[in-house]
């Protein structure tokens, strides 16, 4: 099995109480079945508290956050009460693993980090695409269990998988030469994705996006920010199922500034080099490349990249120019890296809920 992971992955370490944006706030804490069983049998005051705070719905166990959005076991010093008293081995699987993520499509396996983690985001948004590749054996998955019935060559490699990896590599090599303005960047990115779509999935079929590709190849492009894109941004905010007080605060600011935002966006981003275009493109094409196998198309991945960065760009401007000073502190913690903070906020609200991800992959 081919294993890939970013160069920064092995060196990641949680900074614990030094983190300004705790992963123990503003979302339900999933508890796996084995850990829930262990908590139900644990003795002492901690065991009693665990049983009191452990909830079950539709067969799934979880901790409900407190009124202030904090996990009931998050201490004032920023550390976990369970880990402090009983050790890391007593944490649930999700708490022990986060922000690490493992994904397997036999014969391929990838490891990466969630953008929703503040410390992981620093590494992701400075990543130049360096990967570690290894050949490993994973006994948890048999070849019969997860291997597609069709598409394998005589070496046992999935032809579509190999083609997707090759597409990603060629895209990453081209990214540094893309236009630096957001309009030109996405015109070039869409061109590459349409070319890849035709090559990967329409080799012997009529390509339905031929006219659009031809126009892009001839240099025709539309503005990334337009009345249509702003309506799309508004629709996203209506449909995203946000959670926690921070999302409610965001919506309050959004509705207050809704009329003035489009004009401000056009003037600000007219000549601006938007930060992290290449880095976010690498992140999404590494993390979600395998959607191409499931959907038999790489265009959903392009839509995810475009919609995500569109949302981040509008939201960064919204918070910078229309949020009150006390509201800004909720999102930025007094830091200058506003776009990174918005990226973390977006990932927390969208990437951890399937319904939200489906909105962006559509």
Rosetta blueprint (number, residue, H / E / L):
1 X L
2 X E
3 X E
4 X E
5 X E
6 X E
7 X L
8 X L
9 X H
10 X H
11 X H
12 X L
13 X L
14 X L
15 X L
16 X H
17 X H
18 X H
19 X L
20 X L
21 X L
22 X L
23 X L
24 X L
25 X E
26 X L
27 X L
28 X L
29 X E
30 X E
31 X E
32 X L
33 X H
34 X H
35 X H
36 X H
37 X H
38 X H
39 X H
40 X H
41 X H
42 X L
43 X L
44 X H
45 X H
46 X H
47 X H
48 X H
49 X H
50 X H
51 X H
52 X H
53 X H
54 X E
55 X E
56 X E
57 X E
58 X L
59 X L
60 X E
61 X E
62 X E
63 X E
64 X L
65 X L
66 X L
67 X L
68 X L
69 X L
70 X E
71 X L
72 X L
73 X L
74 X E
75 X L
76 X L
77 X L
78 X L
79 X L
80 X E
81 X H
82 X H
83 X H
84 X H
85 X H
86 X H
87 X L
88 X H
89 X H
90 X H
91 X L
92 X L
93 X H
94 X H
95 X H
96 X H
97 X H
98 X L
99 X L
100 X E
101 X E
102 X E
103 X E
104 X E
105 X E
106 X L
107 X L
108 X E
109 X E
110 X E
111 X E
112 X E
113 X E
114 X L
115 X L
116 X L
117 X L
118 X H
119 X H
120 X H
121 X H
122 X H
123 X H
124 X H
125 X L
126 X L
127 X L
128 X L
129 X L
130 X L
131 X E
132 X E
133 X E
134 X E
135 X E
136 X L
137 X L
138 X L
139 X L
140 X L
141 X L
142 X L
143 X H
144 X H
145 X H
146 X H
147 X L
148 X L
149 X L
150 X L
151 X L
152 X E
153 X L
154 X L
155 X L
156 X L
157 X L
158 X E
159 X H
160 X H
161 X H
162 X H
163 X H
164 X H
165 X H
166 X H
167 X H
168 X H
169 X H
170 X H
171 X H
172 X H
173 X H
174 X H
175 X H
176 X L
177 X L
178 X L
179 X L
180 X L
181 X L
182 X H
183 X H
184 X H
185 X H
186 X H
187 X H
188 X H
189 X H
190 X H
191 X H
192 X H
193 X H
194 X H
195 X H
196 X H
197 X H
198 X H
199 X H
200 X H
201 X H
202 X L
203 X L
204 X L
205 X L
206 X L
207 X L
208 X L
209 X L
210 X H
211 X H
212 X H
213 X H
214 X H
215 X H
216 X H
217 X H
218 X L
219 X L
220 X L
221 X L
222 X L
223 X L
224 X L
225 X L
226 X L
227 X H
228 X H
229 X H
230 X H
231 X H
232 X H
233 X H
234 X H
235 X H
236 X H
237 X H
238 X H
239 X H
240 X L
241 X L
242 X L
243 X L
244 X L
245 X H
246 X H
247 X H
248 X H
249 X H
250 X H
251 X H
252 X H
253 X H
254 X H
255 X H
256 X H
257 X H
258 X H
259 X H
260 X H
261 X H
262 X H
263 X H
264 X H
265 X H
266 X H
267 X H
268 X H
269 X H
270 X L
271 X L
272 X L
273 X L
274 X L
275 X L
276 X L
277 X H
278 X H
279 X H
280 X H
281 X H
282 X H
283 X H
284 X H
285 X H
286 X H
287 X H
288 X L
289 X L
290 X L
291 X H
292 X H
293 X H
294 X H
295 X H
296 X L
297 X L
298 X L
299 X H
300 X H
301 X H
302 X H
303 X H
304 X H
305 X H
306 X H
307 X H
308 X H
309 X H
310 X H
311 X H
312 X H
313 X H
314 X H
315 X H
316 X H
317 X H
318 X H
319 X H
320 X H
321 X H
322 X H
323 X L
324 X L
325 X H
326 X H
327 X H
328 X H
329 X H
330 X H
331 X H
332 X H
333 X L
334 X L
335 X L
336 X L
337 X L
338 X H
339 X H
340 X H
341 X H
342 X H
343 X H
344 X H
345 X H
346 X H
347 X H
348 X H
349 X H
350 X H
351 X L
352 X L
353 X L
354 X H
355 X H
356 X H
357 X H
358 X H
359 X H
360 X H
361 X H
362 X L
